[in-house]
Amino acid sequence: MINFLNKKIFTLFLLIGFILVSHLTYAEDSLDYNAENLLPKAEIFINPSNAEFLVGSTFDVPIYIDTKGNSINTVNVKLSFDATRLSIVKPSGGKSILGIWLEPPSYDNKKGTASFMGVVPKGIVTSSGLIATVTFKAIATGNSSIGFSNYSSANLNDGIGSNVILSLGRAIYKINPKIPEGVMIYSGTHPFQDRWYNNSSPFLSWDNVEGLNGFNYLLDSNPNTIPSTEIKDSNTFISYENLKDGIWYFHVRSNINGIWGNTSHFQIKVDTNPPAFFPTIVDKLKDGISSKKYLVSFMTTDALSGLNHYEVGVLDKSDSEVSSPVFIQSESPYLISNSEKNTRVMIRAFDNAGNMREVSADIYPGVTLVIALKKYALYLFMLITFMLILELILHYLFGHHILNHIKRMFYIFGKISSDEKYKEIEKEIEKIDNNDSQ
Protein backbone atom coordinates (compact mmCIF):
# COMPACT_ATOMS: atom_id res chain seq x y z
CA MET A 1 0.00 0.00 0.00
CA ILE A 2 2.80 2.35 0.94
CA ASN A 3 4.72 1.45 -2.20
CA PHE A 4 1.65 2.06 -4.28
CA LEU A 5 1.17 5.51 -2.70
CA ASN A 6 4.79 6.33 -3.24
CA LYS A 7 4.46 5.45 -6.92
CA LYS A 8 1.35 7.61 -7.18
CA ILE A 9 3.08 10.54 -5.54
CA PHE A 10 6.15 10.10 -7.71
CA THR A 11 4.06 9.98 -10.86
CA LEU A 12 2.14 13.08 -9.77
CA PHE A 13 5.30 15.02 -9.10
CA LEU A 14 6.75 13.85 -12.39
CA LEU A 15 3.64 15.05 -14.22
CA ILE A 16 3.69 18.39 -12.40
CA GLY A 17 7.36 18.81 -13.23
CA PHE A 18 6.77 18.08 -16.91
CA ILE A 19 3.93 20.59 -17.00
CA LEU A 20 6.09 23.25 -15.32
CA VAL A 21 8.98 22.66 -17.69
CA SER A 22 6.67 22.85 -20.68
CA HIS A 23 5.17 26.12 -19.47
CA LEU A 24 8.56 27.62 -18.73
CA THR A 25 9.84 26.69 -22.19
CA TYR A 26 6.75 28.13 -23.88
CA ALA A 27 6.96 31.27 -21.75
CA GLU A 28 10.64 31.70 -22.67
CA ASP A 29 9.87 31.29 -26.36
CA SER A 30 7.01 33.75 -26.11
CA LEU A 31 9.19 36.23 -24.23
CA ASP A 32 11.97 36.03 -26.81
CA TYR A 33 9.58 36.60 -29.71
CA ASN A 34 7.85 39.53 -28.12
CA ALA A 35 11.15 41.10 -27.03
CA GLU A 36 12.45 41.09 -30.64
CA ASN A 37 9.33 42.87 -31.79
CA LEU A 38 9.76 45.46 -29.09
CA LEU A 39 13.41 46.31 -29.99
CA PRO A 40 13.83 49.74 -31.71
CA LYS A 41 14.45 49.72 -35.47
CA ALA A 42 15.96 52.00 -38.11
CA GLU A 43 16.74 51.82 -41.83
CA ILE A 44 19.73 52.95 -43.87
CA PHE A 45 18.96 53.35 -47.58
CA ILE A 46 20.09 54.93 -50.86
CA ASN A 47 17.87 57.11 -52.99
CA PRO A 48 17.41 56.56 -55.88
CA SER A 49 17.83 52.82 -55.69
CA ASN A 50 17.85 52.41 -59.49
CA ALA A 51 19.48 54.60 -62.13
CA GLU A 52 21.50 54.53 -65.36
CA PHE A 53 24.81 56.28 -66.05
CA LEU A 54 27.36 56.43 -68.85
CA VAL A 55 30.90 55.12 -68.65
CA GLY A 56 33.22 57.94 -67.66
CA SER A 57 30.52 59.98 -65.96
CA THR A 58 30.47 60.92 -62.27
CA PHE A 59 27.37 60.90 -60.11
CA ASP A 60 26.37 61.42 -56.47
CA VAL A 61 24.95 58.69 -54.25
CA PRO A 62 23.19 60.07 -51.15
CA ILE A 63 22.92 57.82 -48.05
CA TYR A 64 19.94 58.37 -45.75
CA ILE A 65 18.66 57.02 -42.41
CA ASP A 66 15.05 56.53 -41.35
CA THR A 67 14.96 56.36 -37.53
CA LYS A 68 11.39 54.95 -37.54
CA GLY A 69 10.37 57.42 -34.84
CA ASN A 70 13.36 56.71 -32.60
CA SER A 71 15.96 59.25 -31.52
CA ILE A 72 19.34 58.24 -32.95
CA ASN A 73 22.62 59.86 -31.98
CA THR A 74 25.34 57.55 -33.36
CA VAL A 75 25.68 56.07 -36.84
CA ASN A 76 28.31 53.70 -38.19
CA VAL A 77 27.93 52.97 -41.92
CA LYS A 78 29.96 50.34 -43.74
CA LEU A 79 29.42 50.77 -47.48
CA SER A 80 30.26 48.16 -50.12
CA PHE A 81 30.26 48.55 -53.91
CA ASP A 82 31.36 46.83 -57.13
CA ALA A 83 34.96 48.00 -57.58
CA THR A 84 35.13 46.57 -61.12
CA ARG A 85 32.59 49.08 -62.40
CA LEU A 86 32.63 51.90 -59.86
CA SER A 87 35.24 53.95 -58.03
CA ILE A 88 34.82 56.63 -55.38
CA VAL A 89 35.95 60.11 -56.38
CA LYS A 90 34.86 61.89 -53.21
CA PRO A 91 33.77 60.02 -50.07
CA SER A 92 31.61 62.72 -48.55
CA GLY A 93 30.46 66.16 -49.49
CA GLY A 94 27.71 68.62 -48.86
CA LYS A 95 25.33 68.44 -45.91
CA SER A 96 25.10 65.76 -43.20
CA ILE A 97 23.15 65.16 -40.00
CA LEU A 98 26.41 64.08 -38.36
CA GLY A 99 27.74 67.02 -36.38
CA ILE A 100 30.81 65.19 -35.07
CA TRP A 101 32.84 62.69 -37.08
CA LEU A 102 34.28 59.97 -34.85
CA GLU A 103 36.36 58.82 -37.78
CA PRO A 104 36.97 60.74 -41.02
CA PRO A 105 35.24 59.21 -44.05
CA SER A 106 37.49 56.63 -45.67
CA TYR A 107 37.33 54.39 -48.74
CA ASP A 108 39.22 51.71 -50.65
CA ASN A 109 38.58 51.50 -54.40
CA LYS A 110 40.42 48.20 -54.69
CA LYS A 111 38.28 46.43 -52.06
CA GLY A 112 35.12 48.37 -52.89
CA THR A 113 34.47 49.62 -49.33
CA ALA A 114 33.83 52.91 -47.54
CA SER A 115 33.22 53.83 -43.90
CA PHE A 116 31.37 56.67 -42.16
CA MET A 117 31.06 57.06 -38.37
CA GLY A 118 29.73 60.06 -36.55
CA VAL A 119 27.53 61.48 -33.81
CA VAL A 120 24.37 63.55 -33.95
CA PRO A 121 24.48 65.84 -30.92
CA LYS A 122 21.26 65.60 -28.91
CA GLY A 123 20.01 62.92 -31.30
CA ILE A 124 17.64 63.15 -34.23
CA VAL A 125 14.28 61.75 -35.26
CA THR A 126 13.92 61.75 -39.07
CA SER A 127 12.54 59.78 -41.98
CA SER A 128 15.29 60.84 -44.40
CA GLY A 129 18.31 62.18 -42.59
CA LEU A 130 21.29 62.64 -44.94
CA ILE A 131 24.34 60.81 -43.55
CA ALA A 132 26.73 61.41 -46.45
CA THR A 133 26.86 61.99 -50.21
CA VAL A 134 29.39 59.81 -52.01
CA THR A 135 30.61 60.78 -55.49
CA PHE A 136 31.24 57.79 -57.77
CA LYS A 137 32.73 57.45 -61.25
CA ALA A 138 31.48 54.82 -63.68
CA ILE A 139 34.53 52.96 -65.05
CA ALA A 140 33.00 49.97 -66.86
CA THR A 141 29.70 48.89 -68.41
CA GLY A 142 27.23 46.53 -66.76
CA ASN A 143 25.01 46.37 -63.68
CA SER A 144 26.66 47.50 -60.45
CA SER A 145 25.36 47.29 -56.88
CA ILE A 146 25.92 49.54 -53.88
CA GLY A 147 24.91 48.31 -50.43
CA PHE A 148 25.83 48.07 -46.73
CA SER A 149 27.61 45.36 -44.74
CA ASN A 150 26.21 43.81 -41.55
CA TYR A 151 28.85 45.67 -39.57
CA SER A 152 26.80 48.85 -39.98
CA SER A 153 25.08 50.00 -36.78
CA ALA A 154 23.12 52.79 -35.10
CA ASN A 155 22.57 53.67 -31.44
CA LEU A 156 19.69 55.25 -29.55
CA ASN A 157 19.96 58.60 -27.87
CA ASP A 158 18.92 57.05 -24.52
CA GLY A 159 22.01 57.76 -22.43
CA ILE A 160 23.40 54.22 -22.69
CA GLY A 161 23.67 53.95 -26.51
CA SER A 162 21.30 51.05 -26.97
CA ASN A 163 21.55 49.29 -30.29
CA VAL A 164 18.79 49.35 -32.85
CA ILE A 165 17.92 46.74 -35.41
CA LEU A 166 18.96 48.11 -38.84
CA SER A 167 17.37 47.40 -42.16
CA LEU A 168 20.00 47.80 -44.87
CA GLY A 169 18.96 49.06 -48.30
CA ARG A 170 20.60 48.44 -51.65
CA ALA A 171 20.90 50.23 -55.02
CA ILE A 172 21.39 48.76 -58.50
CA TYR A 173 22.91 51.06 -61.14
CA LYS A 174 23.23 50.28 -64.82
CA ILE A 175 26.41 51.57 -66.48
CA ASN A 176 25.89 52.11 -70.21
CA PRO A 177 28.55 52.56 -72.89
CA LYS A 178 29.58 56.14 -73.42
CA ILE A 179 28.31 57.84 -76.56
CA PRO A 180 31.36 58.66 -78.71
CA GLU A 181 32.27 62.31 -78.83
CA GLY A 182 31.97 64.21 -82.06
CA VAL A 183 35.04 64.18 -84.30
CA MET A 184 37.17 67.29 -84.88
CA ILE A 185 36.56 68.91 -88.29
CA TYR A 186 39.23 70.86 -90.19
CA SER A 187 39.31 72.88 -93.41
CA GLY A 188 42.37 74.06 -95.30
CA THR A 189 40.28 76.35 -97.50
CA HIS A 190 37.99 77.77 -94.78
CA PRO A 191 39.96 77.27 -91.53
CA PHE A 192 38.12 79.78 -89.30
CA GLN A 193 34.40 79.33 -88.81
CA ASP A 194 33.78 82.98 -87.89
CA ARG A 195 35.38 84.41 -91.04
CA TRP A 196 34.11 84.96 -94.59
CA TYR A 197 35.90 83.56 -97.63
CA ASN A 198 35.55 84.27 -101.35
CA ASN A 199 36.29 80.62 -102.14
CA SER A 200 33.10 78.76 -103.05
CA SER A 201 34.72 75.29 -103.13
CA PRO A 202 35.57 74.20 -99.57
CA PHE A 203 37.63 71.14 -98.64
CA LEU A 204 36.88 69.44 -95.30
CA SER A 205 38.51 66.67 -93.30
CA TRP A 206 38.01 65.13 -89.85
CA ASP A 207 39.64 62.71 -87.42
CA ASN A 208 39.75 58.96 -87.79
CA VAL A 209 39.08 57.08 -84.54
CA GLU A 210 39.70 53.59 -83.21
CA GLY A 211 36.88 51.10 -83.70
CA LEU A 212 35.39 53.13 -86.54
CA ASN A 213 32.65 51.54 -88.64
CA GLY A 214 31.87 54.57 -90.81
CA PHE A 215 30.39 58.07 -91.03
CA ASN A 216 27.25 59.86 -92.10
CA TYR A 217 27.53 63.50 -93.12
CA LEU A 218 25.73 66.24 -95.03
CA LEU A 219 25.92 69.95 -95.90
CA ASP A 220 22.98 72.35 -95.51
CA SER A 221 22.01 75.76 -94.14
CA ASN A 222 20.68 74.48 -90.79
CA PRO A 223 23.17 74.76 -87.87
CA ASN A 224 21.59 71.92 -85.83
CA THR A 225 21.01 69.13 -88.35
CA ILE A 226 21.81 65.60 -87.10
CA PRO A 227 22.66 63.02 -89.80
CA SER A 228 20.70 59.79 -89.80
CA THR A 229 21.99 56.48 -88.43
CA GLU A 230 23.03 55.18 -91.83
CA ILE A 231 26.69 54.68 -92.73
CA LYS A 232 27.47 56.69 -95.87
CA ASP A 233 31.25 56.50 -96.13
CA SER A 234 34.43 55.55 -94.29
CA ASN A 235 36.57 58.33 -95.79
CA THR A 236 37.59 61.22 -93.57
CA PHE A 237 37.49 64.01 -96.16
CA ILE A 238 35.15 65.60 -98.70
CA SER A 239 35.07 68.61 -101.02
CA TYR A 240 32.26 70.72 -102.46
CA GLU A 241 32.30 72.97 -105.54
CA ASN A 242 30.56 76.20 -106.50
CA LEU A 243 28.53 76.75 -103.36
CA LYS A 244 26.13 79.67 -103.47
CA ASP A 245 26.96 82.72 -101.40
CA GLY A 246 25.78 82.47 -97.80
CA ILE A 247 26.38 80.54 -94.57
CA TRP A 248 26.65 76.75 -94.80
CA TYR A 249 26.95 74.06 -92.12
CA PHE A 250 28.72 70.72 -92.48
CA HIS A 251 27.56 67.92 -90.13
CA VAL A 252 29.37 64.61 -89.54
CA ARG A 253 28.51 61.73 -87.22
CA SER A 254 30.63 58.63 -86.55
CA ASN A 255 29.69 55.04 -85.77
CA ILE A 256 32.21 53.49 -83.37
CA ASN A 257 31.85 49.88 -82.29
CA GLY A 258 28.22 49.93 -83.35
CA ILE A 259 27.36 53.08 -81.35
CA TRP A 260 26.48 56.36 -83.10
CA GLY A 261 28.36 59.27 -81.63
CA ASN A 262 27.51 62.91 -81.17
CA THR A 263 27.26 65.11 -84.24
CA SER A 264 30.02 67.60 -85.04
CA HIS A 265 29.14 70.83 -86.85
CA PHE A 266 31.35 73.14 -88.93
CA GLN A 267 30.34 76.56 -90.27
CA ILE A 268 31.39 77.75 -93.74
CA LYS A 269 30.87 81.37 -94.84
CA VAL A 270 31.03 82.10 -98.58
CA ASP A 271 30.90 85.54 -100.22
CA THR A 272 32.15 85.87 -103.81
CA ASN A 273 30.55 89.24 -104.70
CA PRO A 274 32.45 92.54 -104.29
CA PRO A 275 31.00 95.59 -102.52
CA ALA A 276 28.35 97.59 -104.37
CA PHE A 277 29.40 100.03 -107.09
CA PHE A 278 29.82 103.56 -105.71
CA PRO A 279 30.38 107.05 -107.14
CA THR A 280 33.08 109.49 -106.05
CA ILE A 281 32.58 113.19 -105.38
CA VAL A 282 35.51 115.58 -105.87
CA ASP A 283 35.34 118.97 -104.15
CA LYS A 284 37.95 121.72 -104.53
CA LEU A 285 38.95 123.43 -101.32
CA LYS A 286 38.30 127.16 -101.61
CA ASP A 287 41.21 128.52 -99.61
CA GLY A 288 42.67 130.67 -102.36
CA ILE A 289 42.77 131.31 -106.10
CA SER A 290 45.80 129.08 -106.60
CA SER A 291 44.50 126.26 -104.42
CA LYS A 292 45.33 122.80 -105.65
CA LYS A 293 43.75 120.81 -102.80
CA TYR A 294 40.80 118.49 -103.31
CA LEU A 295 38.59 116.35 -101.11
CA VAL A 296 37.50 113.03 -102.58
CA SER A 297 34.39 111.56 -100.90
CA PHE A 298 33.18 107.98 -101.34
CA MET A 299 31.00 105.39 -99.63
CA THR A 300 29.65 101.92 -100.38
CA THR A 301 28.17 98.86 -98.70
CA ASP A 302 28.42 95.08 -98.87
CA ALA A 303 25.28 92.99 -98.61
CA LEU A 304 26.72 89.76 -97.19
CA SER A 305 30.05 89.76 -95.36
CA GLY A 306 30.13 93.50 -94.71
CA LEU A 307 32.58 96.24 -95.65
CA ASN A 308 36.12 95.91 -94.29
CA HIS A 309 38.19 98.90 -95.46
CA TYR A 310 39.08 101.33 -98.29
CA GLU A 311 42.38 101.87 -100.07
CA VAL A 312 43.24 105.01 -102.06
CA GLY A 313 45.89 105.50 -104.75
CA VAL A 314 46.78 108.67 -106.73
CA LEU A 315 48.09 108.41 -110.30
CA ASP A 316 49.68 111.09 -112.55
CA LYS A 317 48.47 110.27 -116.06
CA SER A 318 50.93 112.69 -117.68
CA ASP A 319 53.78 110.27 -117.04
CA SER A 320 55.04 108.57 -120.16
CA GLU A 321 54.68 105.20 -118.49
CA VAL A 322 51.44 104.91 -116.59
CA SER A 323 51.86 102.41 -113.77
CA SER A 324 49.72 101.29 -110.87
CA PRO A 325 49.77 103.76 -107.97
CA VAL A 326 50.72 102.94 -104.41
CA PHE A 327 47.55 102.24 -102.43
CA ILE A 328 47.22 103.16 -98.77
CA GLN A 329 44.37 102.32 -96.41
CA SER A 330 42.22 105.39 -95.84
CA GLU A 331 38.78 106.69 -95.03
CA SER A 332 36.41 109.10 -96.72
CA PRO A 333 36.97 111.97 -97.42
CA TYR A 334 40.52 111.71 -98.76
CA LEU A 335 42.62 114.90 -99.15
CA ILE A 336 44.72 115.37 -102.29
CA SER A 337 47.27 118.21 -102.24
CA ASN A 338 49.30 119.87 -105.05
CA SER A 339 47.24 118.20 -107.73
CA GLU A 340 48.08 119.01 -111.35
CA LYS A 341 46.08 118.20 -114.44
CA ASN A 342 45.80 114.53 -115.50
CA THR A 343 45.62 113.41 -111.88
CA ARG A 344 43.52 110.32 -111.29
CA VAL A 345 42.44 109.07 -107.86
CA MET A 346 41.58 105.36 -107.52
CA ILE A 347 39.52 103.97 -104.63
CA ARG A 348 39.31 100.31 -103.74
CA ALA A 349 36.65 98.94 -101.37
CA PHE A 350 37.24 95.56 -99.71
CA ASP A 351 34.67 93.40 -97.95
CA ASN A 352 35.33 90.92 -95.13
CA ALA A 353 35.72 88.06 -97.59
CA GLY A 354 38.54 89.79 -99.49
CA ASN A 355 36.46 90.83 -102.51
CA MET A 356 37.39 94.21 -104.03
CA ARG A 357 35.53 96.91 -105.95
CA GLU A 358 37.60 99.63 -107.70
CA VAL A 359 36.41 103.01 -108.98
CA SER A 360 38.34 106.06 -110.18
CA ALA A 361 37.87 109.79 -110.68
CA ASP A 362 39.90 112.36 -112.64
CA ILE A 363 40.80 115.69 -111.07
CA TYR A 364 41.06 118.86 -113.22
CA PRO A 365 42.52 121.88 -111.41
CA GLY A 366 41.58 125.41 -112.46
CA VAL A 367 38.55 126.32 -114.56
CA THR A 368 37.02 123.05 -115.68
CA LEU A 369 35.27 124.55 -118.78
CA VAL A 370 38.46 126.09 -120.13
CA ILE A 371 40.39 122.83 -119.69
CA ALA A 372 37.59 120.92 -121.40
CA LEU A 373 37.59 123.35 -124.37
CA LYS A 374 41.35 123.05 -124.76
CA LYS A 375 41.25 119.29 -124.55
CA TYR A 376 38.30 118.72 -126.90
CA ALA A 377 38.57 121.77 -129.22
CA LEU A 378 39.31 119.72 -132.34
CA TYR A 379 36.37 117.40 -131.73
CA LEU A 380 34.10 120.36 -131.10
CA PHE A 381 35.17 122.08 -134.33
CA MET A 382 34.55 118.92 -136.33
CA LEU A 383 31.10 118.56 -134.78
CA ILE A 384 30.10 122.14 -135.61
CA THR A 385 31.35 121.77 -139.20
CA PHE A 386 29.37 118.57 -139.69
CA MET A 387 26.19 120.19 -138.36
CA LEU A 388 26.56 123.14 -140.77
CA ILE A 389 27.04 120.89 -143.79
CA LEU A 390 24.06 118.77 -142.78
CA GLU A 391 21.94 121.92 -142.43
CA LEU A 392 22.83 123.11 -145.92
CA ILE A 393 22.02 119.73 -147.48
CA LEU A 394 18.65 119.53 -145.78
CA HIS A 395 17.80 123.08 -146.71
CA TYR A 396 18.60 122.47 -150.36
CA LEU A 397 16.60 119.23 -150.52
CA PHE A 398 13.51 120.27 -148.63
CA GLY A 399 13.50 123.88 -149.82
CA HIS A 400 13.38 123.10 -153.60
CA HIS A 401 13.00 119.86 -155.52
CA ILE A 402 11.75 117.46 -152.90
CA LEU A 403 9.15 119.90 -151.62
CA ASN A 404 7.80 120.58 -155.11
CA HIS A 405 7.58 116.87 -155.93
CA ILE A 406 5.62 116.28 -152.74
CA LYS A 407 3.15 119.02 -153.72
CA ARG A 408 2.78 117.52 -157.16
CA MET A 409 2.01 114.02 -155.82
CA PHE A 410 -0.47 115.45 -153.35
CA TYR A 411 -2.55 117.05 -156.08
CA ILE A 412 -2.39 113.96 -158.26
CA PHE A 413 -3.63 111.57 -155.60
CA GLY A 414 -6.06 114.07 -154.19
CA LYS A 415 -7.96 114.55 -157.49
CA ILE A 416 -7.34 111.32 -159.42
CA SER A 417 -10.77 109.91 -158.52
CA SER A 418 -12.69 112.50 -160.60
CA ASP A 419 -12.45 112.23 -164.44
CA GLU A 420 -14.14 115.55 -164.88
CA LYS A 421 -11.37 117.26 -163.01
CA TYR A 422 -8.60 115.65 -165.01
CA LYS A 423 -7.99 118.83 -166.96
CA GLU A 424 -7.86 120.80 -163.74
CA ILE A 425 -5.20 118.38 -162.48
CA GLU A 426 -3.15 119.00 -165.67
CA LYS A 427 -3.40 122.71 -165.14
CA GLU A 428 -2.21 122.37 -161.58
CA ILE A 429 0.69 120.22 -162.71
CA GLU A 430 1.63 122.85 -165.32
CA LYS A 431 1.60 125.51 -162.62
CA ILE A 432 3.92 123.37 -160.48
CA ASP A 433 6.26 122.83 -163.44
CA ASN A 434 6.30 126.57 -164.14
CA ASN A 435 7.22 127.22 -160.56
CA ASP A 436 10.05 124.70 -160.81
CA SER A 437 11.38 126.38 -163.95
CA GLN A 438 11.37 129.72 -162.25
GIVENHU-V895957 format. One record per backbone hydrogen bond with DSSP energy under -0.5 kcal/mol. CO is the residue of the C=O (numbers start at 1). NH is the residue of the N-H. E is the energy in kcal/mol with one decimal. If there is no record, write none. Layout:
co=CO nh=NH e=E
co=CO nh=NH e=E
This chain:
co=1 nh=5 e=-2.2
co=2 nh=6 e=-2.6
co=3 nh=7 e=-2.4
co=4 nh=8 e=-2.0
co=5 nh=9 e=-3.1
co=6 nh=10 e=-2.8
co=7 nh=11 e=-2.5
co=8 nh=12 e=-2.5
co=9 nh=13 e=-2.8
co=10 nh=14 e=-2.5
co=11 nh=15 e=-2.4
co=12 nh=16 e=-2.8
co=13 nh=17 e=-2.8
co=14 nh=18 e=-2.2
co=15 nh=19 e=-2.3
co=16 nh=20 e=-2.5
co=17 nh=21 e=-2.6
co=18 nh=22 e=-2.4
co=19 nh=23 e=-2.3
co=20 nh=24 e=-2.6
co=21 nh=25 e=-2.5
co=22 nh=26 e=-2.3
co=23 nh=27 e=-2.8
co=24 nh=28 e=-2.4
co=25 nh=29 e=-2.4
co=26 nh=30 e=-2.7
co=27 nh=31 e=-2.3
co=28 nh=32 e=-2.6
co=29 nh=33 e=-2.1
co=30 nh=34 e=-2.1
co=31 nh=35 e=-2.2
co=32 nh=36 e=-1.8
co=33 nh=37 e=-1.5
co=34 nh=38 e=-1.3
co=35 nh=39 e=-0.8
co=36 nh=39 e=-0.6
co=40 nh=165 e=-2.9
co=42 nh=167 e=-2.3
co=43 nh=66 e=-3.2
co=44 nh=169 e=-3.0
co=45 nh=64 e=-2.9
co=49 nh=172 e=-2.9
co=51 nh=174 e=-2.7
co=53 nh=176 e=-3.6
co=54 nh=57 e=-2.1
co=57 nh=138 e=-2.7
co=59 nh=136 e=-3.0
co=60 nh=62 e=-0.5
co=61 nh=134 e=-2.5
co=62 nh=47 e=-1.1
co=63 nh=131 e=-2.9
co=63 nh=132 e=-1.0
co=64 nh=45 e=-1.9
co=65 nh=67 e=-0.6
co=65 nh=129 e=-2.4
co=66 nh=43 e=-2.4
co=67 nh=70 e=-2.0
co=70 nh=72 e=-0.7
co=71 nh=157 e=-2.9
co=72 nh=124 e=-1.5
co=73 nh=120 e=-3.0
co=74 nh=155 e=-2.1
co=75 nh=118 e=-2.1
co=76 nh=153 e=-2.7
co=77 nh=79 e=-0.6
co=77 nh=116 e=-2.4
co=78 nh=149 e=-2.5
co=79 nh=114 e=-1.9
co=80 nh=147 e=-2.8
co=81 nh=83 e=-1.0
co=82 nh=85 e=-1.2
co=82 nh=86 e=-2.1
co=85 nh=139 e=-2.8
co=85 nh=140 e=-1.0
co=87 nh=137 e=-2.5
co=90 nh=135 e=-3.0
co=97 nh=99 e=-0.7
co=100 nh=102 e=-0.7
co=100 nh=119 e=-3.3
co=103 nh=117 e=-0.7
co=106 nh=115 e=-2.5
co=108 nh=112 e=-2.0
co=108 nh=113 e=-1.7
co=112 nh=81 e=-2.4
co=113 nh=108 e=-2.6
co=114 nh=79 e=-2.8
co=115 nh=106 e=-1.7
co=116 nh=77 e=-3.5
co=117 nh=102 e=-1.1
co=117 nh=103 e=-1.6
co=118 nh=75 e=-2.3
co=119 nh=99 e=-1.6
co=119 nh=100 e=-1.9
co=119 nh=121 e=-0.7
co=120 nh=123 e=-2.4
co=124 nh=72 e=-2.5
co=124 nh=126 e=-0.5
co=126 nh=67 e=-2.7
co=129 nh=65 e=-1.5
co=129 nh=131 e=-0.6
co=130 nh=97 e=-2.7
co=132 nh=63 e=-2.9
co=133 nh=93 e=-0.7
co=134 nh=61 e=-3.2
co=134 nh=136 e=-0.6
co=135 nh=89 e=-3.3
co=135 nh=90 e=-1.6
co=136 nh=59 e=-2.3
co=137 nh=87 e=-1.4
co=137 nh=139 e=-0.5
co=138 nh=56 e=-3.0
co=142 nh=175 e=-2.8
co=144 nh=173 e=-3.4
co=145 nh=82 e=-1.2
co=146 nh=171 e=-2.7
co=147 nh=80 e=-2.6
co=149 nh=152 e=-1.7
co=153 nh=76 e=-2.9
co=154 nh=164 e=-1.4
co=155 nh=73 e=-2.0
co=155 nh=74 e=-1.2
co=156 nh=158 e=-1.2
co=162 nh=156 e=-3.3
co=164 nh=166 e=-0.6
co=165 nh=42 e=-2.3
co=166 nh=168 e=-0.5
co=167 nh=44 e=-2.7
co=167 nh=169 e=-0.6
co=169 nh=148 e=-0.5
co=171 nh=146 e=-2.5
co=171 nh=173 e=-0.5
co=172 nh=51 e=-1.0
co=173 nh=144 e=-3.3
co=173 nh=175 e=-0.5
co=174 nh=53 e=-2.6
co=174 nh=176 e=-0.7
co=175 nh=142 e=-2.4
co=176 nh=55 e=-2.3
co=180 nh=262 e=-2.8
co=184 nh=207 e=-1.4
co=186 nh=205 e=-2.4
co=191 nh=193 e=-0.5
co=192 nh=195 e=-1.3
co=195 nh=269 e=-0.5
co=197 nh=271 e=-2.5
co=198 nh=200 e=-0.6
co=200 nh=243 e=-3.0
co=202 nh=240 e=-2.4
co=203 nh=188 e=-0.5
co=203 nh=189 e=-0.7
co=204 nh=238 e=-2.4
co=205 nh=186 e=-3.5
co=209 nh=212 e=-1.1
co=211 nh=257 e=-2.5
co=214 nh=255 e=-2.6
co=215 nh=232 e=-3.4
co=215 nh=233 e=-1.9
co=216 nh=253 e=-2.4
co=218 nh=251 e=-2.8
co=220 nh=249 e=-3.2
co=221 nh=223 e=-0.5
co=222 nh=225 e=-0.9
co=225 nh=227 e=-0.5
co=228 nh=230 e=-1.6
co=233 nh=215 e=-3.4
co=236 nh=206 e=-2.0
co=238 nh=204 e=-3.1
co=246 nh=248 e=-0.5
co=246 nh=270 e=-2.7
co=248 nh=268 e=-3.2
co=249 nh=220 e=-2.3
co=250 nh=266 e=-2.1
co=251 nh=218 e=-1.9
co=252 nh=264 e=-2.7
co=253 nh=216 e=-2.2
co=254 nh=256 e=-0.6
co=254 nh=261 e=-3.2
co=255 nh=213 e=-3.3
co=255 nh=214 e=-1.0
co=255 nh=257 e=-0.5
co=256 nh=259 e=-2.0
co=259 nh=256 e=-2.7
co=264 nh=252 e=-2.0
co=266 nh=250 e=-3.2
co=268 nh=248 e=-3.6
co=268 nh=270 e=-0.5
co=269 nh=197 e=-1.7
co=270 nh=246 e=-2.5
co=279 nh=299 e=-0.6
co=281 nh=283 e=-0.5
co=281 nh=297 e=-3.0
co=283 nh=295 e=-3.2
co=285 nh=287 e=-1.5
co=288 nh=291 e=-1.2
co=292 nh=339 e=-2.2
co=293 nh=285 e=-2.4
co=294 nh=296 e=-0.5
co=294 nh=336 e=-3.1
co=295 nh=283 e=-2.6
co=295 nh=297 e=-0.6
co=296 nh=333 e=-0.6
co=296 nh=334 e=-2.8
co=297 nh=281 e=-2.3
co=301 nh=276 e=-2.7
co=306 nh=352 e=-2.2
co=309 nh=350 e=-2.8
co=310 nh=330 e=-1.7
co=311 nh=348 e=-3.2
co=312 nh=328 e=-2.2
co=313 nh=346 e=-3.4
co=315 nh=317 e=-0.8
co=315 nh=344 e=-3.3
co=316 nh=319 e=-1.3
co=320 nh=322 e=-0.7
co=321 nh=323 e=-0.7
co=325 nh=327 e=-0.6
co=328 nh=312 e=-2.9
co=330 nh=310 e=-0.7
co=334 nh=296 e=-2.8
co=336 nh=294 e=-2.7
co=340 nh=343 e=-0.7
co=342 nh=317 e=-3.4
co=343 nh=363 e=-3.0
co=344 nh=315 e=-3.5
co=345 nh=361 e=-2.3
co=346 nh=313 e=-2.6
co=347 nh=359 e=-2.5
co=348 nh=311 e=-2.5
co=349 nh=357 e=-2.4
co=350 nh=308 e=-3.1
co=350 nh=309 e=-1.4
co=351 nh=354 e=-1.6
co=353 nh=198 e=-0.8
co=355 nh=351 e=-2.0
co=357 nh=349 e=-3.1
co=359 nh=347 e=-2.9
co=361 nh=345 e=-2.9
co=363 nh=343 e=-1.0
co=363 nh=365 e=-0.5
co=366 nh=368 e=-0.7
co=367 nh=371 e=-2.0
co=368 nh=372 e=-2.3
co=369 nh=373 e=-2.4
co=370 nh=374 e=-2.3
co=371 nh=375 e=-2.3
co=372 nh=376 e=-2.3
co=376 nh=380 e=-2.1
co=377 nh=381 e=-2.5
co=378 nh=382 e=-2.3
co=379 nh=383 e=-1.9
co=380 nh=384 e=-2.3
co=381 nh=385 e=-2.4
co=382 nh=386 e=-2.1
co=383 nh=387 e=-2.1
co=384 nh=388 e=-2.1
co=385 nh=389 e=-2.3
co=386 nh=390 e=-2.4
co=387 nh=391 e=-1.9
co=388 nh=392 e=-2.2
co=389 nh=393 e=-2.2
co=390 nh=394 e=-2.2
co=391 nh=395 e=-2.3
co=392 nh=396 e=-2.3
co=393 nh=397 e=-2.3
co=394 nh=398 e=-2.6
co=395 nh=399 e=-1.8
co=396 nh=400 e=-0.8
co=397 nh=400 e=-0.5
co=397 nh=402 e=-1.2
co=397 nh=403 e=-0.7
co=400 nh=404 e=-2.1
co=401 nh=405 e=-2.5
co=402 nh=406 e=-2.0
co=403 nh=407 e=-2.0
co=404 nh=408 e=-2.4
co=405 nh=409 e=-2.3
co=406 nh=410 e=-1.9
co=407 nh=411 e=-2.0
co=408 nh=412 e=-1.8
co=409 nh=413 e=-2.4
co=410 nh=414 e=-1.8
co=411 nh=415 e=-1.3
co=412 nh=416 e=-0.9
co=415 nh=418 e=-1.3
co=417 nh=419 e=-0.6
co=419 nh=422 e=-1.6
co=421 nh=425 e=-2.0
co=422 nh=426 e=-2.0
co=423 nh=427 e=-2.1
co=424 nh=428 e=-2.2
co=425 nh=429 e=-2.3
co=426 nh=430 e=-2.6
co=427 nh=431 e=-2.3
co=428 nh=432 e=-2.1
co=429 nh=433 e=-2.7
co=430 nh=434 e=-2.8
co=431 nh=435 e=-2.2
co=432 nh=436 e=-2.0
co=433 nh=437 e=-2.4
co=434 nh=438 e=-1.9
